[in-house]
Amino acid sequence: MARNAPLGDSARVGAVRQRSQVFNPVQQAWTKRDAVTGRFMDQKG
């Protein structure tokens, strides 16, 4: 599981499992994908 300590540094230690991301060149943004189902979940800001 990913850890987020120490508090206040805004950095995650460890990976988020079962996620991947692909770059969308049309919108110039990264899109999060569920690695198990392959469905798109969210677009990063």
C-alpha positions in Angstrom: 0.0 0.0 0.0 1.2 3.5 -0.8 2.4 5.6 2.1 2.0 9.4 2.3 4.2 10.1 5.3 5.8 12.5 6.3 2.7 14.7 6.3 2.9 18.0 4.6 5.4 17.2 1.9 2.8 16.5 -0.8 4.8 13.5 -2.1 3.6 9.9 -2.3 6.1 7.1 -1.4 5.3 4.0 -3.4 3.2 3.1 -6.4 -0.6 3.1 -6.9 -1.3 -0.5 -8.0 -3.5 -1.6 -10.8 -3.3 1.8 -12.5 -1.6 3.0 -15.7 -1.6 6.2 -17.6 -1.5 7.2 -21.3 -0.8 10.5 -22.8 -3.7 12.1 -24.8 -2.0 14.2 -27.5 -5.3 15.9 -28.5 -5.8 17.5 -25.1 -2.1 17.5 -24.0 -3.0 15.7 -20.8 -2.4 12.3 -19.0 -5.4 10.0 -18.6 -5.5 7.5 -15.8 -6.5 3.9 -16.7 -7.6 0.9 -14.7 -5.0 -1.8 -15.5 -7.4 -4.7 -14.8 -10.5 -3.7 -16.8 -8.7 -1.3 -19.2 -11.4 1.4 -18.7 -10.4 5.1 -18.6 -11.0 6.5 -15.1 -10.0 10.2 -15.0 -7.9 12.9 -16.7 -5.2 14.6 -14.7 -5.2 18.3 -14.5 
